[in-house]
Amino acid sequence: MRTFVFGGLLATALMAVGCGGPVEQEESLDLGTQKAPLPDCSVSPDDLRNYYSDPGHTDLIGQFGCCSGGLYTWGIKSSPYIDFNASC
């Protein structure tokens, strides 16, 4: 009985301490130091890149760029099948 109580107290103490010590907060990101800043679409011309999964450009899987003053960035943007759309 004594080992059971001691084991329970030890388990409770370990749960309170946790694993790896205290977690530190990450510093906030400074967007001005990014290597590829997002375009300012308020003054940029329309330049929208459409990314497709196939060479026939039938399956749209992502977009990136400016269109009518708004930034479009969604989906997969690593496909080699790209269509540049300047009149969106």
C-alpha positions, 0 to 999 in steps of 0.5 A, spaced: 500 500 500 505 504 501 508 503 494 502 504 491 501 511 494 508 513 493 507 511 486 501 515 485 504 521 488 510 521 484 506 520 477 502 526 480 509 530 481 511 528 474 505 530 470 505 537 474 512 538 471 511 535 464 516 533 459 522 538 457 521 544 461 517 550 460 515 552 453 518 559 450 513 563 446 516 564 439 518 572 437 513 575 432 515 575 425 518 581 422 514 581 415 519 586 413 525 581 413 522 576 409 526 574 403 519 574 398 514 579 401 507 579 398 506 584 393 502 590 394 496 589 390 493 596 391 498 599 386 500 593 382 498 591 375 494 585 374 498 579 374 495 572 376 499 565 376 494 559 375 497 553 377 495 546 374 496 539 375 497 537 368 500 540 362 493 541 358 491 546 364 484 542 365 485 542 373 486 548 377 490 547 383 492 554 386 493 561 384 498 567 386 498 574 384 494 580 384 487 581 380 483 587 381 487 590 387 486 583 391 491 578 393 490 571 391 494 566 394 491 559 395 492 551 393 499 548 391 504 553 387 509 548 386 507 545 379 511 546 373 504 547 369 503 555 370 499 560 366 500 567 367 493 571 366 494 578 366 487 580 364 483 577 370 
